[in-house]
Amino acid sequence: SVARPSPYLIYGPPGTGKTVTLVESILQTLLSHGANTLTRVLVCAPSNTATDLICERLAPYLRPQEMTRIIAYSRDKALVPSEVLRYAHYSDTEGAFV
């Protein structure tokens, strides 16, 4: 079956495999559309911690040119995991994420 271009929501209690399911779904979507397509996936989560975790789980499979972690301008750089920083855009000139 072919996925529809609709948004999908994954929700449930902690420890039920949401992150594993999400990461695998993203990787399968990208794999099924090939490496040289214009396929884009937008992932949102209710907290920075959750979004950082998704980024960390995808990091072994995606290069910084293939994934961007958008971080609030005002977030403290020291609170962002080093693995996630590879995928974020930080301006030393502005001292903030851009």
Buried (B, 14 or more C-beta within 10 A) or exposed (E): EEEEEEEEEEEEEEEEEBBEEBBEBBBEEBEEEEEEEEEEEEBEBEEBEBBBBBBBBBBEEBEEEEBEBEBEEEBEEEEBBEBBBEBBEBEEEEEBBE
